[in-house]
Each structure stands twice: as C-alpha cells, then as structure tokens.
Amino acid sequence: MLEKLEAIYERYKEVELLLSSPETMTDMKKFTQLNKEYVELMEIRDAYLEYKNITVNLKEARHMLSNEKDDELRDMAKDELETLLGQKELLEEKIKTILLPKDPQDSKNAILEIRSGTGGDEASIFAGDLLRMYQRYCANRNWGFDIVESQEGTAGGFSKVIVEITGNNAYGVLKFESGVHRVQRVPATESQGRVHTSAASVVVLPEAEEFDIDLKDSDIRVDTFQSSGPGGQSVNTTYSAVRLTHIPTGIVAQCQDEKSQIKNREKALKVLRSRIYEIEYKKYMDVVTSKRKTMVSTGDRSAKIRTYNYPQSRLTDHRIGLTLYNLPEVMNGDIQEIIDQLQFAENSEKMKAGGVE
C-alpha cells in the first residue's frame, strides 16, 4: 500500500509543477484538467503523509520496546504501539476507499430532472415534494440550486422540473437518486381515505463543462417565445424564454425561469450540453455495468428504486434493502444516511470485484 501511495504522491508533485508552468497557464483546457486532478490528489496526499508518519512512529515504538530496559518507558512504548496500530488499521480502511476506482464525472455539478409519472395530479404533487426534499438537502450543504425549466401541475407540484445543482462532488453524491420513486399515501382529493400509489421519475446527470462538449453555433437553432405559466397562459409579454435545438441530434433544451433572454439562453445551453454529453456518458456506464454488476449503479432509470409510505412513515430503498421510519425528516431534506448507505454498498461491490488489492 505504501508503494502505491508513494507513486500517487509523486504524481501529485508532478501535477503541482505542471500547474505553475507557463505552457499550462496559456492552455485553459489543460489547466482546467490538471487543476481538477490536483484537487482530487490532495486527499490521497494527506492520507499518504499521515500513513507515512504513523509507520515511522511505529518503527520507533517497536525499537524502544525491544531495546529499552526501564519498565516504565517500556509500558509507555507498549501503549503507544497499541494506539498507533489502531490508527494504522483505521487509516488503511480509509485509504482503501480513497483508492477505489472513481467515476471521472463524480466531481462535476449535477443536472437534476424530476417528472411526474403514474398517478395524475398526485404524481405532480409528489414531484413537487421531491423537489423540495432535494432543495433542502442542497441548502444544508450550501450547494447552489437553480431551477432551469419548470412545468407546473394542474393541482400543484410539477409535471416536470429541471434544476442545476452546483457544489463539490454534487453529481457523485446525488447520482444514485436516478430512478422511479413511488409514494403511497391518501391524496388530498380522496374522499374515502384510500391509500393510492403514485410515482415520479428522477434523473441526475453530470453537468457537461464547456471543454467536454464542443458545440458549434451553426448546429444550434435558437427559438424565443413568451414565458408561460400553468395551462399555457403567458406570464410576460417579452420573448425572454429560449428553446435550443441541437440540429445533428434533435436534442432540445429550454429555459423560461429568468426575465433575461441572455440568462435563459445560458441555462438552456448548460442543459443542452449535458444531454448531448449524456450520450457518450451512457456508453461509458454501459461498459462499467457490463464488467461489474453492482446493486446500485445499474443505470436503469425505469427501475423502481424507492418507496415513500406515508401511513407508516416508512422509506424503503429497494436496491439495498434499507428501511427507515423517519419519513417526515427525509422529506425535509434529511437524506444523507440514505446516500451514505448507497455509497457504502457501491464501494463494497467494487472491493469484491477487485477494485483494491
């Protein structure tokens, strides 16, 4: 393990030098890529220096225990040895996790899309509940949460909403939320008190950066229109809403949430870029999942991944068999335990597959 860490540490120092070179400073794409690698290597650098320090102290403690004649000093060395061995064991487990193969997209911002599914008005209301859940979670992490496009439901909530989430490792943290979310509860419109099952689909994409996708202006058709509210009614008289169509692929993205046409165009462009990038990213995910069938990262968005049962205040994540009885807290944004359990399950699968020696 020490040899592997030393090799990574050497790469860290190499990247550090490259970042300060005049050649890199004049190549923004190269600088961005190296800076991203530098940030990712910092965690391994810190672990390596800590591990190296522990191994040096262990050597000294063992030497003292073997050569010291004074019983009091020997007892001190023995206690020190036991403490250091415990620290070393914990650090080794942490390092194994750090060294696991990572999705290169994890550090990116995220594009979150929620759509109402089966269940009519209740599905739209549930989509709105999920939106608030993610919004509060992101607020707790001090992440940016910016609505790009929204279509309100006829009785509340949303039939569709797209959000840009900006924050450290936003995609890596939220990527396992993709899939079908089911809700079981008594709708407000239900006079007989019967429990209904409705659904909403969630898709989380890595936000494509400018350097990931080379979009030509000639390949994009730009249409402007008046922003509209529920039922298609116009909410302003200016053509501030923007619809972008990527002519080669037919992919469309639009934004009408800002009063400025320029800002709407910028937001729509981020979504368009990410949807085009998704085509290549899906190929990458298909290769990964064909080699390693994990219980979490299947990439199947049509799979029912989670059920929110209101009468029993129960949440169940079907992929890992996790059941919690704190549904009000979950819907208020307290989803970190679920995310941690999903990440732990994924890491365990990677270790079983031989991701770390």
Contacts in CASP RR format, 6 or more apart in sequence:
PFRMAT RR
TARGET T0000
AUTHOR 0000-0000-0000
METHOD contacts of the structure
MODEL  1
MLEKLEAIYERYKEVELLLSSPETMTDMKKFTQLNKEYVELMEIRDAYLE
YKNITVNLKEARHMLSNEKDDELRDMAKDELETLLGQKELLEEKIKTILL
PKDPQDSKNAILEIRSGTGGDEASIFAGDLLRMYQRYCANRNWGFDIVES
QEGTAGGFSKVIVEITGNNAYGVLKFESGVHRVQRVPATESQGRVHTSAA
SVVVLPEAEEFDIDLKDSDIRVDTFQSSGPGGQSVNTTYSAVRLTHIPTG
IVAQCQDEKSQIKNREKALKVLRSRIYEIEYKKYMDVVTSKRKTMVSTGD
RSAKIRTYNYPQSRLTDHRIGLTLYNLPEVMNGDIQEIIDQLQFAENSEK
MKAGGVE
1 51 0 8 1.000
1 92 0 8 1.000
1 95 0 8 1.000
2 51 0 8 1.000
2 52 0 8 1.000
2 55 0 8 1.000
4 99 0 8 1.000
5 44 0 8 1.000
5 47 0 8 1.000
5 48 0 8 1.000
5 51 0 8 1.000
5 52 0 8 1.000
5 95 0 8 1.000
6 48 0 8 1.000
8 41 0 8 1.000
8 44 0 8 1.000
8 45 0 8 1.000
8 48 0 8 1.000
9 44 0 8 1.000
9 45 0 8 1.000
9 48 0 8 1.000
11 41 0 8 1.000
12 38 0 8 1.000
12 41 0 8 1.000
12 42 0 8 1.000
12 44 0 8 1.000
12 45 0 8 1.000
15 34 0 8 1.000
15 37 0 8 1.000
15 38 0 8 1.000
15 41 0 8 1.000
16 38 0 8 1.000
18 24 0 8 1.000
18 34 0 8 1.000
19 31 0 8 1.000
19 34 0 8 1.000
19 35 0 8 1.000
19 38 0 8 1.000
24 30 0 8 1.000
24 31 0 8 1.000
24 34 0 8 1.000
25 31 0 8 1.000
28 211 0 8 1.000
29 211 0 8 1.000
32 209 0 8 1.000
32 211 0 8 1.000
33 211 0 8 1.000
36 107 0 8 1.000
39 107 0 8 1.000
40 102 0 8 1.000
40 107 0 8 1.000
43 98 0 8 1.000
44 95 0 8 1.000
44 98 0 8 1.000
44 99 0 8 1.000
47 91 0 8 1.000
47 94 0 8 1.000
47 95 0 8 1.000
47 98 0 8 1.000
50 91 0 8 1.000
51 88 0 8 1.000
51 91 0 8 1.000
51 92 0 8 1.000
51 95 0 8 1.000
54 84 0 8 1.000
54 87 0 8 1.000
54 88 0 8 1.000
54 91 0 8 1.000
55 88 0 8 1.000
57 80 0 8 1.000
57 84 0 8 1.000
58 81 0 8 1.000
58 84 0 8 1.000
58 85 0 8 1.000
58 88 0 8 1.000
61 77 0 8 1.000
61 80 0 8 1.000
61 81 0 8 1.000
61 84 0 8 1.000
62 81 0 8 1.000
64 73 0 8 1.000
64 74 0 8 1.000
64 77 0 8 1.000
65 74 0 8 1.000
65 77 0 8 1.000
65 78 0 8 1.000
65 81 0 8 1.000
68 74 0 8 1.000
68 77 0 8 1.000
96 351 0 8 1.000
96 356 0 8 1.000
97 347 0 8 1.000
99 356 0 8 1.000
100 347 0 8 1.000
100 350 0 8 1.000
100 351 0 8 1.000
100 355 0 8 1.000
100 356 0 8 1.000
101 350 0 8 1.000
101 355 0 8 1.000
103 172 0 8 1.000
103 175 0 8 1.000
103 288 0 8 1.000
105 171 0 8 1.000
105 172 0 8 1.000
105 175 0 8 1.000
105 206 0 8 1.000
105 281 0 8 1.000
106 169 0 8 1.000
106 171 0 8 1.000
106 172 0 8 1.000
106 175 0 8 1.000
106 206 0 8 1.000
107 168 0 8 1.000
107 169 0 8 1.000
107 171 0 8 1.000
107 172 0 8 1.000
108 170 0 8 1.000
108 171 0 8 1.000
108 172 0 8 1.000
108 206 0 8 1.000
108 207 0 8 1.000
108 208 0 8 1.000
108 209 0 8 1.000
109 164 0 8 1.000
109 165 0 8 1.000
109 166 0 8 1.000
109 167 0 8 1.000
109 170 0 8 1.000
109 171 0 8 1.000
109 206 0 8 1.000
109 207 0 8 1.000
110 164 0 8 1.000
110 165 0 8 1.000
110 170 0 8 1.000
110 171 0 8 1.000
110 172 0 8 1.000
110 174 0 8 1.000
110 175 0 8 1.000
110 204 0 8 1.000
110 205 0 8 1.000
110 206 0 8 1.000
110 207 0 8 1.000
111 148 0 8 1.000
111 162 0 8 1.000
111 163 0 8 1.000
111 164 0 8 1.000
111 165 0 8 1.000
111 204 0 8 1.000
111 205 0 8 1.000
111 206 0 8 1.000
111 207 0 8 1.000
111 270 0 8 1.000
111 271 0 8 1.000
111 274 0 8 1.000
112 134 0 8 1.000
112 162 0 8 1.000
112 163 0 8 1.000
112 164 0 8 1.000
112 165 0 8 1.000
112 174 0 8 1.000
112 177 0 8 1.000
112 202 0 8 1.000
112 203 0 8 1.000
112 204 0 8 1.000
113 160 0 8 1.000
113 161 0 8 1.000
113 162 0 8 1.000
113 163 0 8 1.000
113 202 0 8 1.000
113 203 0 8 1.000
113 204 0 8 1.000
113 205 0 8 1.000
114 127 0 8 1.000
114 128 0 8 1.000
114 130 0 8 1.000
114 131 0 8 1.000
114 134 0 8 1.000
114 158 0 8 1.000
114 160 0 8 1.000
114 161 0 8 1.000
114 163 0 8 1.000
114 200 0 8 1.000
114 201 0 8 1.000
114 202 0 8 1.000
114 203 0 8 1.000
115 127 0 8 1.000
115 159 0 8 1.000
115 160 0 8 1.000
115 200 0 8 1.000
115 201 0 8 1.000
115 203 0 8 1.000
116 123 0 8 1.000
116 124 0 8 1.000
116 126 0 8 1.000
116 127 0 8 1.000
116 153 0 8 1.000
116 157 0 8 1.000
116 158 0 8 1.000
116 159 0 8 1.000
116 160 0 8 1.000
116 198 0 8 1.000
116 200 0 8 1.000
117 123 0 8 1.000
117 127 0 8 1.000
117 198 0 8 1.000
117 199 0 8 1.000
117 200 0 8 1.000
117 201 0 8 1.000
118 198 0 8 1.000
118 199 0 8 1.000
119 196 0 8 1.000
119 197 0 8 1.000
119 198 0 8 1.000
119 199 0 8 1.000
120 198 0 8 1.000
121 153 0 8 1.000
121 154 0 8 1.000
121 155 0 8 1.000
121 156 0 8 1.000
121 187 0 8 1.000
121 189 0 8 1.000
122 183 0 8 1.000
122 187 0 8 1.000
122 189 0 8 1.000
122 196 0 8 1.000
122 198 0 8 1.000
123 198 0 8 1.000
123 199 0 8 1.000
123 200 0 8 1.000
124 152 0 8 1.000
124 153 0 8 1.000
124 154 0 8 1.000
124 155 0 8 1.000
124 156 0 8 1.000
124 157 0 8 1.000
124 158 0 8 1.000
124 159 0 8 1.000
125 155 0 8 1.000
125 156 0 8 1.000
125 157 0 8 1.000
125 187 0 8 1.000
125 188 0 8 1.000
126 181 0 8 1.000
126 183 0 8 1.000
126 198 0 8 1.000
126 199 0 8 1.000
126 200 0 8 1.000
126 308 0 8 1.000
127 157 0 8 1.000
127 158 0 8 1.000
127 159 0 8 1.000
127 160 0 8 1.000
127 161 0 8 1.000
127 200 0 8 1.000
128 156 0 8 1.000
128 157 0 8 1.000
128 158 0 8 1.000
128 161 0 8 1.000
128 200 0 8 1.000
129 157 0 8 1.000
129 183 0 8 1.000
129 331 0 8 1.000
130 181 0 8 1.000
130 200 0 8 1.000
130 202 0 8 1.000
131 157 0 8 1.000
131 158 0 8 1.000
131 161 0 8 1.000
131 163 0 8 1.000
132 331 0 8 1.000
133 330 0 8 1.000
133 331 0 8 1.000
133 332 0 8 1.000
133 333 0 8 1.000
133 335 0 8 1.000
134 145 0 8 1.000
134 163 0 8 1.000
134 165 0 8 1.000
134 174 0 8 1.000
134 177 0 8 1.000
134 333 0 8 1.000
135 145 0 8 1.000
135 163 0 8 1.000
136 332 0 8 1.000
136 333 0 8 1.000
137 333 0 8 1.000
137 334 0 8 1.000
137 335 0 8 1.000
137 336 0 8 1.000
138 144 0 8 1.000
138 145 0 8 1.000
138 165 0 8 1.000
139 145 0 8 1.000
140 333 0 8 1.000
141 167 0 8 1.000
143 165 0 8 1.000
143 166 0 8 1.000
143 167 0 8 1.000
143 170 0 8 1.000
144 164 0 8 1.000
144 165 0 8 1.000
144 166 0 8 1.000
144 167 0 8 1.000
145 163 0 8 1.000
145 164 0 8 1.000
145 165 0 8 1.000
146 163 0 8 1.000
146 164 0 8 1.000
146 165 0 8 1.000
146 166 0 8 1.000
146 267 0 8 1.000
147 161 0 8 1.000
147 162 0 8 1.000
147 163 0 8 1.000
147 257 0 8 1.000
148 162 0 8 1.000
148 163 0 8 1.000
148 164 0 8 1.000
148 255 0 8 1.000
148 257 0 8 1.000
148 267 0 8 1.000
148 268 0 8 1.000
148 270 0 8 1.000
148 271 0 8 1.000
149 160 0 8 1.000
149 161 0 8 1.000
149 162 0 8 1.000
149 253 0 8 1.000
149 254 0 8 1.000
149 255 0 8 1.000
149 256 0 8 1.000
149 257 0 8 1.000
149 267 0 8 1.000
149 268 0 8 1.000
149 271 0 8 1.000
150 158 0 8 1.000
150 160 0 8 1.000
150 161 0 8 1.000
150 162 0 8 1.000
150 257 0 8 1.000
151 158 0 8 1.000
151 159 0 8 1.000
151 160 0 8 1.000
151 161 0 8 1.000
152 158 0 8 1.000
152 159 0 8 1.000
152 229 0 8 1.000
152 230 0 8 1.000
153 159 0 8 1.000
153 230 0 8 1.000
154 230 0 8 1.000
154 231 0 8 1.000
155 189 0 8 1.000
162 271 0 8 1.000
164 207 0 8 1.000
164 267 0 8 1.000
164 270 0 8 1.000
164 271 0 8 1.000
165 174 0 8 1.000
171 204 0 8 1.000
171 205 0 8 1.000
171 206 0 8 1.000
171 207 0 8 1.000
173 339 0 8 1.000
174 204 0 8 1.000
174 339 0 8 1.000
175 204 0 8 1.000
175 206 0 8 1.000
175 297 0 8 1.000
176 296 0 8 1.000
176 297 0 8 1.000
176 339 0 8 1.000
176 342 0 8 1.000
176 343 0 8 1.000
176 346 0 8 1.000
177 202 0 8 1.000
177 204 0 8 1.000
178 202 0 8 1.000
178 203 0 8 1.000
178 204 0 8 1.000
178 299 0 8 1.000
178 301 0 8 1.000
178 305 0 8 1.000
179 201 0 8 1.000
179 202 0 8 1.000
179 203 0 8 1.000
179 300 0 8 1.000
179 301 0 8 1.000
179 302 0 8 1.000
179 303 0 8 1.000
179 304 0 8 1.000
179 305 0 8 1.000
180 199 0 8 1.000
180 200 0 8 1.000
180 201 0 8 1.000
180 202 0 8 1.000
180 301 0 8 1.000
180 302 0 8 1.000
180 303 0 8 1.000
180 304 0 8 1.000
180 305 0 8 1.000
181 199 0 8 1.000
181 200 0 8 1.000
181 201 0 8 1.000
181 202 0 8 1.000
181 305 0 8 1.000
181 306 0 8 1.000
181 307 0 8 1.000
181 308 0 8 1.000
182 197 0 8 1.000
182 198 0 8 1.000
182 199 0 8 1.000
182 304 0 8 1.000
182 306 0 8 1.000
182 307 0 8 1.000
182 308 0 8 1.000
183 197 0 8 1.000
183 198 0 8 1.000
183 199 0 8 1.000
183 200 0 8 1.000
183 307 0 8 1.000
183 308 0 8 1.000
183 310 0 8 1.000
184 195 0 8 1.000
184 196 0 8 1.000
184 197 0 8 1.000
184 307 0 8 1.000
184 308 0 8 1.000
184 309 0 8 1.000
184 310 0 8 1.000
184 311 0 8 1.000
185 195 0 8 1.000
185 196 0 8 1.000
185 308 0 8 1.000
185 309 0 8 1.000
185 310 0 8 1.000
185 311 0 8 1.000
186 193 0 8 1.000
186 194 0 8 1.000
186 195 0 8 1.000
186 196 0 8 1.000
186 310 0 8 1.000
186 311 0 8 1.000
187 196 0 8 1.000
187 198 0 8 1.000
190 196 0 8 1.000
195 311 0 8 1.000
199 304 0 8 1.000
201 301 0 8 1.000
201 302 0 8 1.000
203 301 0 8 1.000
205 274 0 8 1.000
205 275 0 8 1.000
205 277 0 8 1.000
205 278 0 8 1.000
205 281 0 8 1.000
206 274 0 8 1.000
206 277 0 8 1.000
206 281 0 8 1.000
207 270 0 8 1.000
207 273 0 8 1.000
207 274 0 8 1.000
208 270 0 8 1.000
208 273 0 8 1.000
208 274 0 8 1.000
208 276 0 8 1.000
208 277 0 8 1.000
210 273 0 8 1.000
212 273 0 8 1.000
212 277 0 8 1.000
213 273 0 8 1.000
213 276 0 8 1.000
213 277 0 8 1.000
215 246 0 8 1.000
215 269 0 8 1.000
215 272 0 8 1.000
215 273 0 8 1.000
215 276 0 8 1.000
219 246 0 8 1.000
219 247 0 8 1.000
219 248 0 8 1.000
220 244 0 8 1.000
220 245 0 8 1.000
220 246 0 8 1.000
220 247 0 8 1.000
220 272 0 8 1.000
221 244 0 8 1.000
221 245 0 8 1.000
221 247 0 8 1.000
222 242 0 8 1.000
222 243 0 8 1.000
222 244 0 8 1.000
222 265 0 8 1.000
223 242 0 8 1.000
223 243 0 8 1.000
223 244 0 8 1.000
223 245 0 8 1.000
224 239 0 8 1.000
224 240 0 8 1.000
224 241 0 8 1.000
224 242 0 8 1.000
224 243 0 8 1.000
224 261 0 8 1.000
225 239 0 8 1.000
225 241 0 8 1.000
225 243 0 8 1.000
225 256 0 8 1.000
226 234 0 8 1.000
226 235 0 8 1.000
226 236 0 8 1.000
226 237 0 8 1.000
226 238 0 8 1.000
226 239 0 8 1.000
226 240 0 8 1.000
226 241 0 8 1.000
227 234 0 8 1.000
227 235 0 8 1.000
227 236 0 8 1.000
227 240 0 8 1.000
227 241 0 8 1.000
227 256 0 8 1.000
227 257 0 8 1.000
228 234 0 8 1.000
228 235 0 8 1.000
228 241 0 8 1.000
228 256 0 8 1.000
229 235 0 8 1.000
236 259 0 8 1.000
238 259 0 8 1.000
238 261 0 8 1.000
239 261 0 8 1.000
240 256 0 8 1.000
240 258 0 8 1.000
240 259 0 8 1.000
240 260 0 8 1.000
240 261 0 8 1.000
240 264 0 8 1.000
241 254 0 8 1.000
241 255 0 8 1.000
241 256 0 8 1.000
241 261 0 8 1.000
241 264 0 8 1.000
242 254 0 8 1.000
242 255 0 8 1.000
242 256 0 8 1.000
242 261 0 8 1.000
242 264 0 8 1.000
242 265 0 8 1.000
242 268 0 8 1.000
243 252 0 8 1.000
243 253 0 8 1.000
243 254 0 8 1.000
243 268 0 8 1.000
244 252 0 8 1.000
244 253 0 8 1.000
244 254 0 8 1.000
244 265 0 8 1.000
244 268 0 8 1.000
244 269 0 8 1.000
244 272 0 8 1.000
245 251 0 8 1.000
245 252 0 8 1.000
246 252 0 8 1.000
246 272 0 8 1.000
246 276 0 8 1.000
249 276 0 8 1.000
249 279 0 8 1.000
251 272 0 8 1.000
251 275 0 8 1.000
251 276 0 8 1.000
252 272 0 8 1.000
253 268 0 8 1.000
253 269 0 8 1.000
253 271 0 8 1.000
253 272 0 8 1.000
253 275 0 8 1.000
254 268 0 8 1.000
255 264 0 8 1.000
255 265 0 8 1.000
255 267 0 8 1.000
255 268 0 8 1.000
255 271 0 8 1.000
256 264 0 8 1.000
257 264 0 8 1.000
257 267 0 8 1.000
258 264 0 8 1.000
258 267 0 8 1.000
285 297 0 8 1.000
285 299 0 8 1.000
288 297 0 8 1.000
289 297 0 8 1.000
289 298 0 8 1.000
289 299 0 8 1.000
291 353 0 8 1.000
292 349 0 8 1.000
292 350 0 8 1.000
292 353 0 8 1.000
294 345 0 8 1.000
294 346 0 8 1.000
294 349 0 8 1.000
294 350 0 8 1.000
294 353 0 8 1.000
295 319 0 8 1.000
295 320 0 8 1.000
295 345 0 8 1.000
295 346 0 8 1.000
295 349 0 8 1.000
296 319 0 8 1.000
296 320 0 8 1.000
296 342 0 8 1.000
296 345 0 8 1.000
296 346 0 8 1.000
296 349 0 8 1.000
297 346 0 8 1.000
304 318 0 8 1.000
305 317 0 8 1.000
305 318 0 8 1.000
305 319 0 8 1.000
306 315 0 8 1.000
306 316 0 8 1.000
306 317 0 8 1.000
306 318 0 8 1.000
307 314 0 8 1.000
307 315 0 8 1.000
307 316 0 8 1.000
307 318 0 8 1.000
308 315 0 8 1.000
308 327 0 8 1.000
308 330 0 8 1.000
308 331 0 8 1.000
309 315 0 8 1.000
309 316 0 8 1.000
309 327 0 8 1.000
310 327 0 8 1.000
312 325 0 8 1.000
313 325 0 8 1.000
313 326 0 8 1.000
313 327 0 8 1.000
313 328 0 8 1.000
314 323 0 8 1.000
314 324 0 8 1.000
314 325 0 8 1.000
314 327 0 8 1.000
315 322 0 8 1.000
315 323 0 8 1.000
315 324 0 8 1.000
315 325 0 8 1.000
315 326 0 8 1.000
315 327 0 8 1.000
315 330 0 8 1.000
315 338 0 8 1.000
316 322 0 8 1.000
316 323 0 8 1.000
316 324 0 8 1.000
317 323 0 8 1.000
317 338 0 8 1.000
317 341 0 8 1.000
317 342 0 8 1.000
319 342 0 8 1.000
319 345 0 8 1.000
320 341 0 8 1.000
320 342 0 8 1.000
320 345 0 8 1.000
322 338 0 8 1.000
322 341 0 8 1.000
324 330 0 8 1.000
324 337 0 8 1.000
324 338 0 8 1.000
326 334 0 8 1.000
330 338 0 8 1.000
350 356 0 8 1.000
END
